[in-house]
Amino acid sequence: MRIVVDLTRCQSYGQCVFLAPKVFRFHSEEALEYDYTPDDQMREQVRWAAAACPVQAITLDYQDEQSETVSHSESVGDKI
């Protein structure tokens, strides 16, 4: 899995940091940093984080599978 974040869209809401703190983090107060290629063990948390992004700034690319953009319409509440 590879993560791409459109930092021009990111508004630093922090939903990704809350849902996948081992992958996403803030540097200083608003600059998002993230692991571009997290371990497969983090896959589910990363999917949740991407789905929770209010501005849909996170794109997930599965190198062995077809590219996938997790849309905001994939409701986080459905699985909680």
Secondary structure, DSSP 8 states (H G I E B T S, - for coil): -EEEE-TTT-----HHHHH-TTTEEEETTTEEEE-SS--GGGHHHHHHHHHH-TT--EEEE-TTS--B---TTS-GGGT-
